């Protein structure tokens, strides 16, 4: 069975036989899958009245464990946004009753951002629904194939996640 990527690779091979278009066989599929996954995630978040960025901040706090709080700096590192952006996000989440600011007992000038009971309820429900959706997406793969795919994708991602960044190839 052919997919859209097979058709575009075939067309490029005919038009540019001088080029090795095999990377498209993997990376175009990853790109297309990422778009489908993004749509599925946005639908889950919307069902729980969350934006993607809200989910990111709330899950960072949830993963932190009891008392489900982090400093704004730790949230910056977890979500890869600027300080000004994080301040705005915390303000909006606090206004929605999903997080609270508390004085940092270790630093009198600092604050800790803590998940509220409402925030915990919302993020737990959204995360459970997200996992249901993602299990459904992976249902066509046997468990061993999922493990193999996970390992292969990890191998591709590690250079991007390293301190040096991705390899620089022309």
Long-range contacts (C-beta under 8 A, 24 or more apart in sequence): 3-29, 4-32, 5-29, 5-32, 30-153, 36-137, 37-134, 37-137, 40-133, 40-134, 40-137, 41-130, 41-133, 43-133, 44-126, 44-129, 44-130, 44-133, 45-126, 45-130, 47-126, 47-129, 48-122, 48-125, 48-126, 48-129, 49-122, 50-122, 50-123, 50-126, 53-79, 53-81, 53-89, 54-89, 54-92, 54-93, 54-98, 55-123, 55-126, 57-89, 57-90, 57-93, 57-99, 58-93, 58-98, 58-99, 58-115, 58-119, 58-122, 58-123, 58-126, 59-123, 59-127, 61-99, 61-113, 61-114, 61-115, 61-119, 61-123, 62-115, 62-120, 62-123, 62-124, 62-127, 67-114, 68-114, 68-115, 68-120, 69-102, 69-112, 69-113, 69-114, 69-115, 70-112, 70-113, 71-104, 71-110, 71-111, 71-112, 71-113, 72-111, 72-113, 75-113, 93-119, 98-122, 98-123
